[in-house]
């Protein structure tokens, strides 16, 4: 929701009334022109405030700020002028000044609903979500029938992980605005967090009925369908990720996108997308594509994966391009890696699980041979993913899946195992130093240059225990036993419901959270399972 702009007044001269009528009909430039021609505008705060509202609508922030300040000079307690000034400052990124303007409004008029709403949004921008929630609740006290105010409250509660409260707020918004696709999308997202996937599916479908081009609803519905095993429709909807308003931009090469046409005798360039884990999971489709008769298959991947991906069957060239997909060789078609399941017709019953589909390059295997402690049951550990600070959404997901090294202490205390750290990260790898010296895992990761090195270590392990990050997929692709700690609302690729197995990796075992944010029970289960494995030996 945009900041609420105010231009009301109790009594208006004719020029004001005419300009306000033009403003309300959307004739913003005409309204502003009329105000600028009126000699009264320079002396009457309401007219100056309306001129500010016009300038806001016309994306003229400097003029809008000047009009607001002149209105306030004339009428220091003119609440709507202070409110509009807050909007100008907020849009200009002057957050602290905007907060002060909204607080000034509420000093003058404590029941000014738009100021409570806008203050709440400012507080959210500063990460003060509890205070923001209070502001949104006050806005609803002032105007309980405003659907957008319920939506704002729900969105804030989602940030606070108060998902039950968010659901209630979004349902109230839906009752007030039943034909608003965005409201149903928000409700679906809250229900998904509450692991009520059938209801979430219904809410997303309702959003798409109201607005078929709602890209985020298509992507989120795809996740629900894929996570509940409805892969045929799920993969098709997942293609929305690189369509208009999607969150992935396909490479601009001029090469036609492959959409399932015959590949016999053709050349195809396939691009990795999203994170390392996605690339490791779905590179299994490249041999399948080559088997369709491709004359040439080129794979483009990030540099840390190139050496490992060079071992894939059927790949004629594995290249890295880190500079906006430029200077690629000509091909008949191009394809995004995660579109391959769709065009290969993958269903839950036909997930390709011929393993291993990745192998350690021989020179890396030789380099890492005899570097681990000899003998014993060797267990690799990963406790945190990439924080991905470049994206607020991805960073939030990482916070849900990641633990600290200290959280693994019950596992590290299990006797009879030799623990090997597979943890990389500027903030997470050094956490080893805070562990008791006798329990610290062996850490060779400073010598690891890329995923081929990590793969060479994993090949020498008896088990990998990891949170849901790229190492889980690497161990699975190498067909090594891997135990995966999965957060409460889980990732769609592990399926939302069912047993602890994975159709993607037959030697994987899932340990699922049963309560949001609660890892102690999961760690306890892993500890007990590890003790059982060691006892059986």
N, C-alpha and C positions, 0 to 999 in steps of 0.2 A: 504494500500500500504506500502511495506517495504521501509526503507530508501534507497536512490539511492547511489550505490557504483560506484566510478569512477576509471578508470585505463588507461585513454587515454594518448597518447604521440605523439609528432610530428615525431620523428625519433627514430628508434630502432636498436640496434645491433641484430645480428642473434639470440642470445640466447633469447632476449626479444621477438622478433617476433615469435619464435617457442613457447615460453611459453604463449604468448598472444593468439595464435591460439588454443592451448590446453585449455586455460581458456574459450574461447568463445564456444568451443565444449562441455564444461561441464566436461572436464578431469582435475578437479581442483587439485587433489593430484599430478598428473603427472606434471602439470604446476609448482606447488610449488617446487617439487623435482628438476626440471630442473633449476629453479632460484637459489635454495640453492646450487646447484653444480657449478654455474657460479661464477667465481672470480669477474666478473663485478658487481654482485648484491650489493656488499658492498660499491660500489663507485658511482653508478648511481641511482639518485632519482627515475626515472620512473620504474626501475626494483624493487626497494624497495617498491614502491607504488603498483605494481602488486602483489608482494608477500603479501602485506597487504590485498589486495582484495581477494587473495586466502585464507588467514587465516580467513578472515571474512566469506567466504563461507563455510569453514570447522569448523566454530564455535570455533575458537581459538582466543578469543579477546585479551589476553595478548600479544601473538605474533604479532597480527595485529597492536596493539598500538605501539609496539616496532619498527616495520618496518615503520609505518607512521612517527614516531618521528625522526628516522634516515634519512628518505627521506627529512623531513623538515629541519633538521640540514644541509644537503647538499645543499638544494634548498629552502630557507626560503619563497619564493613567489610561491611555487608549489601549485596551488589552489586545484588540485585533491587530494593531500596528506592531506591537511587541511580538505577537505570534508570527506575523508575516516576516518580521525581521529575523526571527529564529529560523524560519524556513530558508530564507536567503543565506544565512550563515551556515546552516546545515548543508545545503547544496554546494556551498563553496568550500566545504571541508573544515570550517572553523568550528569544531565541535564544542569546545569549551564555551565559546561566546554564544553559540546557539543554545546550549543548556542554560546559560544565565538568562537569555531572553525568555525561554519558556518558563523558567522559575519566576521571573518578573511577572509574566502573565498570571500565574497562579497566585501570586501575592495580591494582585488586583482583583482577579475573579477566580476563586478556588474551584468553581464548577465549570471551568472552561475545558470542555471535553477534548477539543483538538490539541490543546497544549499538553494535556495529560498523555494523549496518544503520541505526540511528537517527542515529548520528553522521554517516554518509554523507548522509543526507537533510538534516540541519542544514547541512552544508557546501555542499550543492547550493543551499539557500536563500540562502547567502551568496555564491554564484557561484564557489566554490572547487571546480570540477568535477574537477580532477586529484586533489586530496586526497580528494574524495568517492569517486572510482573506487577509490582504494586501500582505503578503508574497506569498500566493497562486495566487493572481492576478498578482504579478510580475513574478512568474514562468510561468504563461500563456502568459505574454507578451514576454518572452524569447522563449517559445516553445508552440505556440497556438494549435498545432496539437497533443498534448500528451493527450490521453484519461484519463490517471490516474491523470493528473493535474486538469482536470475538475472535476473528482470524488472527489479529495481532497478539492477543493473549495466548491463543493456541500455539502460534509460532514461537513465542517466548518460552512457553512451557516445554516445547520440544527441546529447546536448548538446555533447559534445566533437567531434562530427562524425566519430567513429570507427565508421562505419556497418558495416564488416565485422565488427568486434567485437560491435557491438550485435546484428547478425543471429545470430551464434553464440550469444550469451547468450539471445536470445529462442527460438531453436530448442531450446536445452537446457531452457528453461522449458516449452516445448511438449511435450517428451518426458516431462517429469515431471507436467505437468498438461494432458493432451491435450484435455480437455473444458472448458477455461477459454477462453471467447470472447475475453477481454481479451488473453491471451497471443498468440493468432493475429492480433488487431488490431495489436498492437505489432510483430509480425513483418512484417505487411504494410506498416507504415509504414517500417520499416528497408529493406525490399526496394524500396519506392518511391523512397527516397533513393538507392538503388544503381542506379536506373533499370532495374530488372528488373520491368517492369510486368506481364507475364503471371503471374509468381510472386506479385507483390503482389495482383493480382486474385484469385488462388486463395486466398491467406491471408485476405483480407477476406471472400470468400464462405464460407470455413470458419467464420469468426467469426459470420457471419450465420446459418449453419446451426445453430450452437450457441445463438445468442441473436438471434432475428429482430428484436428491438427495440433492437439496439445502434446508436444513432443515429450515432455517430461513424464506425462501420464503413460504414454506408450512405452517408454523405457522402463519405468517402475513396474508397469504391468508385466512387461517382459521378464523382469527379475522375479516377480511372484510366480509366474507360470513356469519359468525354468527351475525355480527352487522347489516347486511342487510336482516336478516331473512332466509338466505339459510342454514338452520341448518343441513340438512342431510349430505351434502358434508362438511360443516364446521366442524362438530364433527369428522368426519373421518380424515380430515387433521390435526386437533388439536392433534391427537395421536402422531404426530411427536415431541411433546414437550419432550418426554422421550426416543426417539430413538437416534441413533448415532448423535452426535453434537447438540442434543437438550439441553434445559436449565434446565431440571429436571432429576435427576438421580433416577430411580425407586429403591425401597428397594432390597437389595441383600440377599434374604432369601432362595433362592432355591425353593420357592413355585411357581408353574406355574401361569402365568398371566391369569386371566379370560378374555376371548374374546367372550363372549356371549353364552358359552355352557350352557346346562341345569344345574340348581342349585338345582333341587329336591333332597333332602336328603343329600346335600353337606354342607361343611363348607367354609366360605369365610371371609377373613380378608381384610378390606378396609382401605386405608391410606389417611389421609388428605394431601393436597399439597398446595403450594403457600401460600397466605396470609390468615389471619383470615376471611376476607370477603368471599373468595372463599369457605372456609370450611362451613361457615354459610349458604351460598346460596345453596350449592349442597348436604348438608347432608339430604335434603328432599328426596333423592333417596334411602336412606337406608331402609325405610319401603317398598318401591317398590321392592327392591332386596329380602328382607325377604319374601315378598308375592309370590316370585317365588318358594317357597318350601324349602328354606334354613333350614337346621337343626341347624346351628350355624352361627351367624353373629357377628364378632368382628370388632370394630371400633378403629382405632389408631389415636389419635389427640394430639395437644399441650396441655400442662397442663392447661393453662387459659381457655380452652374450655371444659374440661372433665366434670365438674359438670353439665354444661348446656346440653351437649350432652348425658348425662346419662338419660335424659328425652325422648329421641327419641324412638318412637315405633319400636319394632322389633329388637333392638340391645341387644344381649345377654351379651356382655362384651364391656366396653369402657375403653381403657387403654392408657397410655402415655408412649412413648419411646423416650427419647431425645438423646440417644447415638447411632446414626448411625443405627437404626433399628436392634438392636441385640437382641438375646434371645427371639424371638417371638415363640408362640406356633404353632404346626403344623396345617395346614389347607389344604383343597383340592385345593383352588385357592386363589390368592390375586388380588386386583384391586386398582387402583388409583381412588380417589373419582371423579375427573373430567372426568374420562372415562365413568362413569355411564350413562350420557346423550346419549353418542354414542351407547352403547350396549343396552340401553332401547329404542332406536329409536326416541328420542325426536325431534319434529319439532316445528315450531312456533305455530302451532295449538294445540299441545299436551304437552306444557310446564306444568309440574305438579304444580298446585297452590292450593292444598288443605291446607288451613291455619287455625290456626297456626300449624306448625309442630314442633315447640319448645315450651317448657313450663318452667316457673320458678320453680325450685325445691322448694317444700313446706317450707322447713326450711329457705331458703333464703327469700321467700315472707314474712314469719313471722318476720324475722330479720329486714327487711326494712320497714315494715308497720309503718305508722305514723311518718316517719322520714322527709317527705317532708312538706312544708308549707300547711296548711289546706285551702281548698276552692280555687276558682279561676281556670282559664284556664292555665294549666301547660304545658310549652313548653321546651323540651330538646334541647340543642344546642351542635353541634360539628363543629368547624371551620377549623380543620387541621387533616391530616392523620399522619401516622408514617413516619418520614423522610427517613427511610431505607437507612442510610448512607453506609451500607455494599455493596450497588450496585449502580453504577453510573447511570444506566438506570432507576432503580426504584426510586432513589432519584430525578431524573429529572421529572419523572411522578408525584411524590408527590408535587414538586414545582408548577406544573400546576394545581393540584386539590385543594391545600391548601390555606387558607386565614389566616389573623391575627384576633385576637379577636376584634381589632379596626374596622375591616371591617363590623362587625355585629352591630355596633352602631345604624344604622337606624332601625334595627329590635328590638334592646333592648329598643328603645324609644317608641315603640308601647304601648299605655296604655291598661290596662285591662288584661295583661298576666303576669304570674309568670314564670320567666325563670330559668331553672335548667341546670347547666353545666354537660355535659357528656364527657368533654374533658379530655383525659389523655395525658401525654407526658412531659418529663423533660423540654422541651423548650417552649411548647405550653400552658400547663395548667397555669403556672405563669403569662401568658399574662392578665389574669383576673385582676391582681393587678394594671395594667396600665389603666384600665377602670375607668370612673368616679364612685365614691363610690355608688351613688344612682342607677346606672345602672348595677352594677355587678350581674351576675346570682348567684343563690345559688350553692355552690360548695361542694359536698360531696364526690368527687372522690378520696380523700386521704384515704377514708375508703373502697374503692372498691378493692377487691382482685382478681376478675376474671370476666368473662363475665356473670356468673350467677348473680353476684351482680348488674352489669349494667342492666341486663334483669329485675331484681326486681324493679329497679328504673323506667325503661321504661314502665313497666306494669301500673304504677301509673300516667303516663303522658297522656295528651290529644293529643299531637303532638310532633314529633321529626323533627327538621330542621338540616340537616347535609350535609357536603361535601361528595363526593363519597368515603366513607371509611367503615370499618367493621360495624359501628353502623347502617348504612343504611340497611345492610342485617339483622342485629339483630332485628331492629324494624320491618322490613318486615316479618321475620320469625315468630315473635310474633303476626303478623297481627295487628300491631299498625299503625296509620296514620303516614306517613313519607314523608317529602319533601326533595328532593335530588338536590343539586346544582351540575350540570354536566358541566365539562369543554368543550371547543369548539370542540375538536376532539373526545371527549367522549370515554367511554369504551364500547366495543362491547356488553356487557351484557345488556345495556340500549337501544340498537338499535340506529343506527346512525341517522335515519330519522323517522318521524312519530310524533304522538302527545306526550302529556306529561305523558302518562301512561306507565306501565311496565307489560309485560306478566308474570314476575316472582313474582311480589308483587302487587296485585290488589288495595291495599290501599296506594300505593306510587304515588307521583306526582313529575315529573321532571321539573326542571327549568334550561334550557340549555343556555350556553353562545352563543351569536351570533357573537362575535368577540374574537379572541385569546387574552387571558390575561385580558380581560375586565369583571370585576365582578360587577361594579357599577349598570349596568342595571339589572343584575340578582338579586342583593340585593334589588333593587327597586321593582322588581316584587314580591319577597317574602314578603317584607314589606306591599305592597298593598294587597296581598292575605291574609295575617294575619289580617290586619285591617278588611277585608271583612268578614272573619270567625268570628271575635269577634263582629262585628256589627250585624251579623245574629243571634248571641246568644241573 
